C-alpha cells in the first residue's frame, strides 16, 4: 500500500506520454501524411499556409489571363447581424459559436485571374468544393444555419507596379460578389410534408384553413439564389512557387427555410490559400 502514490504517479506519466505521441502532427504538410494520420484530427479542414516571413511578388503581364488552383478558404470567426431591442440603435454583428464539426472549409477551388490593360485584375471562380452548410449559435441560444460559399465569385483588384511590369503582392485585395444558393434543395420536405417539387401543397392537418394567407409563406416553397460579398486580402506571396495566402471577410445571407422567413446577414472571417500556375 505504501507504493500506491508512486504507482499512480507512474501511470499518470505514462498516459501523458501516450497522449503527446498520439496528437496530430502540426508542423508537416497534409500532402505528406497518410489517410490514417489525418483521420479524426481536423487537419483535413485546415488550409495550407505560407511562411509568415514570405513577402515576395508574382509578376504578371497586362492583357493576359492566369490559372489559379488549390484555392482554400478556412473560416475561423462567425458573426450574425442582430436587430437591437431599441429601434434607435443600429444593428450590429454578434459573435456566434460554431456548431458544425470540422467540415467548414472550401477547398480544391479553381478559377482564372484576368489582367486588364489598365492593371485591373479580375478573379473569377469556376469550380471546386465551393460550398459548406454551417450552423452557428448565438448567445441567446438561437441557431442560425447558412450556406457558406463563394460560388461564381467575381472579384476585382488593382495590380501593384512591379519591376518593369505589374505584380501581385501583399497589398493586393480582391473584392466582389458571389451567388448564395438555397440552404435546402427543392425536394426537401418540411415537418408537415410540404415541398417545392414534391410533397403536399399545404398543411393537410388543417383542412379548414390550410390555404389561408397566414400560412402562405410556409406553403409556397422557394429556393431563391441570393447574393453575398467577399474580400480576399493577400498578405503573403511566394514568387518562386506562385503561392499566395491571406485573410478573407465574407458577408452573406442566412437560410430562408425555403422562403418562409427573412434571411439575416452572416459575416465570416478566416484565412485563404491559392496558387497561380500559368497563363491560360
Secondary structure, DSSP 8 states (H G I E B T S, - for coil): -TTHHHHHHHHHHHHHHHHHHHS---SS-GGGS-HHHHTTTSGGG------TT----EEE-TT-EEEEEEEEEEEEEEEEEE--SSTTS--EEEE-EE-S-S---EEEEEEEEEE-TTSEEEEEEEEEE-EEEEEEE-TTS-EEEEEEE-EEEEEEEE-EE-SSSEEE-TT-EEEEEEEE--SS-TT---TTSB-SSSSBSS-TT-TTTTTSGGGHHHHS-----EEEEEEEEEEEEETTTTEEEEEEEEEEE---TTTTS---EEEEEEEEEEEEEEE-
